[in-house]
Amino acid sequence: MKVSVLKETYPGERRVALIPANVPQLMKAGLEVIIESDAGAAAGFSDQQYRDKGAAISSREHALQSPGIILQVRCYGANQNAGADDLSRFGRQHIVIGTCDPLGSPSAIQQVASTGATLLALELIPRITRAQTMDILSSMATIAGYRAVLLAAVELPKMFPLLMTAAGTLTAAKVFIIGAGVAGLQAISVARRLGAVVQAWDVRPDCREQVESLGGKFVDLQLDTADAQDKGGYAKDLGEEFYRRQREAMAKVIAPCDVVITTASIPGKPSPRLITAEAVAGMHPGSVIVDLAAETGGNCELTRAGETSQHNGVSIIGAVNLPSSVPQHASLMFSKNVLTLLLHLIKDGNITLNLEDEITGPMCLAHAGSLRT
């Protein structure tokens, strides 16, 4: 069985799906590893480093012609334009593994299914104990939360920590994190280390303990959030009336804040609008909003994906694909997640697709020419 790692073609994507250090473990499990030339270059991994670990270097065409596993960070669906170029080379001999935005791009999944290839979506790995070490969403959210704070710190026209100097006392920055998932918790941790006073809120009330354990203060917006979490641990869509009341309460909280970082998203749906233009106008000039939900519409009404805009002196950063801005460590974490998944699937040098398995089943979107639901 061969595993072919492709160079990413999505604009600005610098990660690679497998790093050189993980090649020997796959070879020991009986896999032959093929790397498209320069697949790891943007993340700081040369072709020679892969060769030194036992991988073969080839062209993209040769890698796609090889039967077996096709491994990508972004496959078709999560790479709508350039990703279509690979479809004609897919067939029943391929198992395609990568992120593919199945809820946002259902037609792309249908096209992959029509090639006969098997498609495993990494973002659909269930959040269960057995699969924690395969969870790419948590890994990438960790990096996004870290980078969000650094972006805010650079944009903010003041420093984060409390400082007592001969020229006077500098007050600590006030940071408000909306959403206490993996990205939010990492943002709390980093902002606290930089010396900020941190508050956070999440619709899931059981996040309070996690926020407080990191030194943040959990804000009580006096909203009924008892039914805010689905079985997978994700926030649920709570309806427009709830979000209207939430926006009103939140506007009062963010008004005195120097930095607001939003992380709220709902799988398969546009991000909930939590910050209105009116609320932004109520913030003081120089404040910064970092919207980690920019790619799915944004939590702030004024967010422009991939841009930093200004409104009444407030900077609004529409952050996109932040893990790619830390490509080496992002690739290391992504690769480790993928390695663990592959070792779960490989038996005696061959991949075993047990679609009844609690990990494999939910992430398999296409098999033997048909869609799976």
C-alpha positions as CSV (number, residue, x, y, z in Angstrom):
1,M,0.0,0.0,0.0
2,K,1.3,3.5,-0.9
3,V,0.5,6.8,0.7
4,S,1.1,9.8,-1.6
5,V,1.4,13.3,0.0
6,L,0.4,16.1,-2.3
7,K,1.7,19.7,-2.4
8,E,-1.1,22.0,-1.3
9,T,-2.6,24.1,-4.1
10,Y,-5.0,26.3,-2.1
11,P,-3.8,30.0,-2.2
12,G,-1.7,30.8,0.8
13,E,-1.7,27.3,2.2
14,R,1.7,26.5,3.6
15,R,1.1,23.4,5.6
16,V,1.9,19.9,4.6
17,A,-0.1,16.8,5.6
18,L,2.9,14.6,6.6
19,I,6.3,15.7,8.0
20,P,9.6,13.8,7.5
21,A,9.7,12.6,11.1
22,N,6.5,10.6,10.7
23,V,7.6,8.8,7.5
24,P,9.6,5.9,9.3
25,Q,6.5,5.1,11.4
26,L,4.4,4.6,8.3
27,M,7.1,2.6,6.6
28,K,7.4,0.4,9.7
29,A,3.6,-0.2,9.4
30,G,4.1,-1.5,5.8
31,L,3.4,1.6,3.7
32,E,5.4,3.0,0.9
33,V,5.6,6.8,1.2
34,I,5.6,9.1,-1.9
35,I,6.0,12.9,-1.5
36,E,5.3,15.3,-4.3
37,S,8.3,17.4,-4.9
38,D,8.4,20.6,-2.7
39,A,5.3,19.5,-0.8
40,G,6.8,20.5,2.5
41,A,9.0,23.4,1.3
42,A,6.6,26.1,2.5
43,A,6.5,24.6,6.0
44,G,10.3,24.3,6.1
45,F,10.7,20.6,5.2
46,S,13.0,19.9,2.1
47,D,12.7,17.0,-0.3
48,Q,16.1,15.8,1.0
49,Q,14.7,15.6,4.6
50,Y,12.0,13.3,3.3
51,R,14.5,11.2,1.3
52,D,16.6,10.9,4.4
53,K,13.7,9.3,6.2
54,G,13.0,6.8,3.4
55,A,10.3,8.6,1.3
56,A,10.3,8.7,-2.5
57,I,10.0,12.1,-4.2
58,S,7.9,12.3,-7.4
59,S,5.8,14.6,-9.6
60,R,2.2,15.3,-8.8
61,E,1.0,13.2,-11.8
62,H,3.0,10.2,-10.7
63,A,1.8,10.5,-7.1
64,L,-1.9,10.6,-8.3
65,Q,-1.4,7.7,-10.6
66,S,-0.2,5.5,-7.7
67,P,-3.0,3.4,-6.2
68,G,-3.5,3.8,-2.4
69,I,-3.9,6.7,-0.1
70,I,-3.9,10.4,-1.3
71,L,-3.1,12.6,1.6
72,Q,-3.7,16.4,1.6
73,V,-4.4,19.2,4.1
74,R,-7.1,20.6,1.8
75,C,-8.7,18.3,-0.8
76,Y,-11.5,19.2,-3.2
77,G,-14.3,20.9,-1.2
78,A,-11.9,22.8,1.0
79,N,-10.1,23.8,-2.2
80,Q,-12.9,24.5,-4.6
81,N,-10.9,26.0,-7.5
82,A,-7.5,24.3,-7.8
83,G,-8.7,21.1,-6.2
84,A,-10.9,20.3,-9.2
85,D,-7.8,19.7,-11.3
86,D,-7.1,16.4,-9.5
87,L,-10.6,14.9,-9.9
88,S,-9.9,13.3,-13.3
89,R,-7.1,11.3,-11.8
90,F,-9.1,9.8,-8.9
91,G,-10.5,6.3,-9.1
92,R,-11.6,3.3,-7.1
93,Q,-8.0,2.6,-6.3
94,H,-7.7,5.7,-4.2
95,I,-8.5,6.6,-0.6
96,V,-8.5,10.4,-0.4
97,I,-7.9,11.8,3.1
98,G,-8.0,15.5,4.0
99,T,-10.2,18.3,5.0
100,C,-13.0,18.9,2.5
101,D,-15.7,21.1,4.1
102,P,-18.5,18.5,3.5
103,L,-21.3,20.7,5.0
104,G,-20.2,23.8,3.1
105,S,-19.5,22.1,-0.2
106,P,-21.8,19.1,-0.7
107,S,-21.6,19.2,-4.5
108,A,-17.9,18.8,-4.3
109,I,-18.3,15.6,-2.2
110,Q,-20.7,14.3,-4.9
111,Q,-18.1,14.9,-7.6
112,V,-15.5,13.0,-5.6
113,A,-17.9,10.1,-5.0
114,S,-18.6,9.9,-8.8
115,T,-14.9,9.1,-9.4
116,G,-15.2,6.0,-7.3
117,A,-12.6,7.1,-4.8
118,T,-13.2,6.7,-1.1
119,L,-13.2,10.0,0.8
120,L,-12.4,10.4,4.5
121,A,-13.0,13.8,5.9
122,L,-10.6,14.7,8.7
123,E,-12.9,17.4,10.1
124,L,-15.6,14.7,10.8
125,I,-13.4,12.6,13.1
126,P,-15.7,12.2,16.1
127,R,-14.9,13.9,19.4
128,I,-14.6,10.7,21.5
129,T,-11.8,9.6,23.8
130,R,-10.4,7.0,21.3
131,A,-10.0,9.7,18.6
132,Q,-8.6,12.6,20.6
133,T,-5.1,12.1,19.1
134,M,-6.6,12.2,15.6
135,D,-8.5,15.5,16.1
136,I,-7.2,17.9,13.6
137,L,-9.8,20.5,14.4
138,S,-8.6,20.8,18.0
139,S,-4.9,20.9,16.9
140,M,-5.5,23.7,14.4
141,A,-7.8,25.6,16.7
142,T,-5.0,25.7,19.3
143,I,-2.8,27.5,16.8
144,A,-5.6,29.8,15.7
145,G,-6.2,30.9,19.3
146,Y,-2.5,31.6,19.8
147,R,-2.1,33.6,16.6
148,A,-5.3,35.6,17.2
149,V,-3.9,37.1,20.4
150,L,-0.6,37.9,18.7
151,L,-2.4,39.6,15.8
152,A,-4.4,41.7,18.3
153,A,-1.2,42.6,20.3
154,V,0.5,43.9,17.2
155,E,-2.5,45.9,16.1
156,L,-3.4,47.4,19.5
157,P,-1.7,50.8,20.0
158,K,-0.9,49.9,23.6
159,M,0.8,47.0,25.5
160,F,-0.9,44.1,27.2
161,P,0.7,44.0,30.7
162,L,0.3,46.3,33.7
163,L,3.6,48.2,34.0
164,M,4.8,50.6,36.6
165,T,7.4,52.9,35.1
166,A,9.2,56.1,36.0
167,A,6.9,57.8,33.5
168,G,3.8,56.5,35.2
169,T,1.6,53.4,35.4
170,L,0.5,51.6,32.2
171,T,-2.8,49.8,32.8
172,A,-3.3,46.3,31.6
173,A,-5.2,45.7,28.4
174,K,-8.8,44.3,28.7
175,V,-9.4,41.3,26.5
176,F,-12.8,39.6,26.0
177,I,-12.9,36.2,24.4
178,I,-16.2,35.0,22.8
179,G,-16.3,31.3,22.7
180,A,-14.4,29.0,25.1
181,G,-13.7,26.1,22.8
182,V,-10.1,25.0,22.0
183,A,-9.3,28.3,20.2
184,G,-10.9,30.4,22.9
185,L,-9.2,28.7,25.7
186,Q,-5.8,29.0,24.0
187,A,-6.5,32.7,23.4
188,I,-7.3,33.1,27.1
189,S,-4.0,31.4,28.1
190,V,-1.8,33.4,25.7
191,A,-3.5,36.8,26.6
192,R,-3.0,36.1,30.3
193,R,0.6,35.3,29.8
194,L,1.0,38.6,28.0
195,G,-0.4,40.3,31.1
196,A,-3.9,41.2,30.0
197,V,-7.0,41.2,32.1
198,V,-9.2,38.5,30.4
199,Q,-12.9,37.9,30.4
200,A,-14.6,35.2,28.4
201,W,-18.1,33.9,27.6
202,D,-19.6,30.8,26.0
203,V,-23.1,29.6,25.4
204,R,-22.1,26.3,27.1
205,P,-22.3,26.9,30.8
206,D,-19.9,24.1,31.7
207,C,-17.1,26.1,30.1
208,R,-17.0,28.4,33.2
209,E,-14.6,26.1,35.1
210,Q,-12.2,25.9,32.2
211,V,-12.1,29.6,31.7
212,E,-11.5,30.3,35.4
213,S,-8.8,27.6,35.6
214,L,-6.8,29.6,33.1
215,G,-7.2,32.8,35.0
216,G,-10.0,34.3,33.0
217,K,-13.3,35.7,34.4
218,F,-16.4,34.0,33.0
219,V,-19.0,36.7,32.1
220,D,-22.6,36.0,32.9
221,L,-24.8,37.5,30.3
222,Q,-28.0,36.3,32.1
223,L,-29.2,34.2,29.1
224,D,-30.8,30.8,29.2
225,T,-28.1,28.5,27.7
226,A,-29.1,25.1,29.2
227,D,-29.7,23.5,25.8
228,A,-26.7,25.1,23.9
229,Q,-24.5,22.1,23.2
230,D,-25.0,19.1,20.9
231,K,-23.9,15.5,21.5
232,G,-20.6,16.1,19.8
233,G,-19.7,19.0,22.2
234,Y,-20.3,21.7,19.6
235,A,-22.5,24.8,20.1
236,K,-26.0,24.5,18.7
237,D,-27.9,27.1,16.6
238,L,-30.1,28.7,19.3
239,G,-32.3,30.9,17.0
240,E,-32.4,34.5,16.1
241,E,-34.3,35.7,19.2
242,F,-31.6,34.3,21.4
243,Y,-28.9,35.9,19.3
244,R,-30.7,39.3,19.4
245,R,-30.7,39.3,23.2
246,Q,-27.2,38.0,23.2
247,R,-26.0,40.9,21.0
248,E,-27.7,43.4,23.3
249,A,-26.0,42.0,26.4
250,M,-22.7,41.6,24.7
251,A,-22.5,45.2,23.4
252,K,-22.3,46.4,27.1
253,V,-19.5,44.0,27.8
254,I,-17.3,44.8,24.8
255,A,-17.7,48.6,25.1
256,P,-14.7,49.1,27.5
257,C,-12.6,46.3,26.1
258,D,-9.3,46.9,24.2
259,V,-9.4,43.5,22.4
260,V,-12.3,41.2,21.5
261,I,-11.6,37.8,20.0
262,T,-14.5,35.9,18.6
263,T,-14.4,32.2,17.9
264,A,-18.1,31.2,17.7
265,S,-19.1,28.8,14.8
266,I,-21.7,26.3,14.1
267,P,-20.8,23.3,11.8
268,G,-22.5,23.6,8.4
269,K,-24.1,27.0,9.0
270,P,-23.0,30.6,8.8
271,S,-21.3,31.9,11.9
272,P,-23.8,33.6,14.3
273,R,-23.7,37.4,14.3
274,L,-22.7,38.5,17.8
275,I,-21.3,42.0,17.4
276,T,-23.3,44.7,15.5
277,A,-21.9,47.8,13.9
278,E,-23.6,49.7,16.7
279,A,-21.7,47.7,19.3
280,V,-18.4,48.4,17.4
281,A,-19.2,52.1,17.4
282,G,-19.5,51.9,21.2
283,M,-15.9,50.7,21.6
284,H,-13.1,53.3,22.0
285,P,-10.8,54.2,19.1
286,G,-7.7,51.9,18.9
287,S,-9.6,48.8,20.1
288,V,-9.2,45.6,18.1
289,I,-11.6,42.8,17.1
290,V,-10.1,39.6,15.8
291,D,-12.8,37.5,14.1
292,L,-11.8,33.8,13.9
293,A,-15.2,33.0,12.3
294,A,-14.5,35.3,9.3
295,E,-14.3,32.4,6.7
296,T,-17.9,31.4,7.5
297,G,-19.4,34.9,7.5
298,G,-18.0,36.3,10.7
299,N,-19.2,37.0,14.2
300,C,-19.0,40.7,13.7
301,E,-21.3,42.4,11.3
302,L,-18.4,44.5,9.8
303,T,-15.9,41.7,9.3
304,R,-14.3,41.3,5.9
305,A,-12.7,37.9,5.4
306,G,-9.0,38.1,4.9
307,E,-8.9,41.9,5.5
308,T,-8.3,44.3,8.3
309,S,-10.9,47.1,8.2
310,Q,-11.6,50.2,10.3
311,H,-14.8,51.5,11.8
312,N,-14.8,54.6,14.0
313,G,-11.2,53.9,14.8
314,V,-11.7,50.2,15.7
315,S,-9.7,47.7,13.8
316,I,-11.6,44.6,12.7
317,I,-9.3,41.7,11.6
318,G,-11.0,39.1,9.4
319,A,-8.6,36.3,10.2
320,V,-8.5,33.4,7.8
321,N,-6.5,30.2,7.8
322,L,-4.3,31.2,10.8
323,P,-2.8,27.7,11.2
324,S,-1.1,28.2,7.8
325,S,0.7,31.3,9.3
326,V,2.5,28.9,11.7
327,P,3.2,26.2,9.0
328,Q,5.9,24.2,10.7
329,H,4.2,23.5,14.0
330,A,0.8,23.4,12.3
331,S,2.2,20.7,10.0
332,L,3.8,18.8,12.9
333,M,0.4,18.7,14.7
334,F,-1.6,17.9,11.6
335,S,0.9,15.1,10.6
336,K,0.7,13.5,14.1
337,N,-3.1,13.5,13.9
338,V,-3.0,11.9,10.5
339,L,-0.3,9.4,11.5
340,T,-2.5,8.2,14.4
341,L,-5.5,7.8,12.1
342,L,-3.5,5.9,9.5
343,L,-2.1,3.5,12.1
344,H,-5.7,2.9,13.3
345,L,-6.7,2.0,9.7
346,I,-3.6,-0.1,8.7
347,K,-3.6,-3.8,9.4
348,D,-0.7,-5.9,8.2
349,G,0.5,-3.3,5.7
350,N,-3.0,-2.8,4.2
351,I,-5.7,-0.3,5.0
352,T,-8.8,-1.8,6.5
353,L,-12.0,0.3,6.1
354,N,-14.4,-0.9,8.7
355,L,-17.3,1.4,8.0
356,E,-19.0,0.2,11.2
357,D,-16.1,1.5,13.3
358,E,-17.0,4.5,15.5
359,I,-14.1,6.5,14.1
360,T,-14.0,5.4,10.4
361,G,-17.7,5.4,9.8
362,P,-18.6,9.0,10.6
363,M,-15.7,10.4,8.6
364,C,-16.3,8.3,5.4
365,L,-18.3,10.4,3.0
366,A,-17.9,8.4,-0.2
367,H,-17.1,4.8,-1.0
368,A,-17.4,2.5,-4.0
369,G,-18.9,5.2,-6.2
370,S,-21.6,6.2,-3.7
371,L,-22.2,8.9,-1.1
372,R,-22.5,7.9,2.5
373,T,-24.8,9.7,4.9
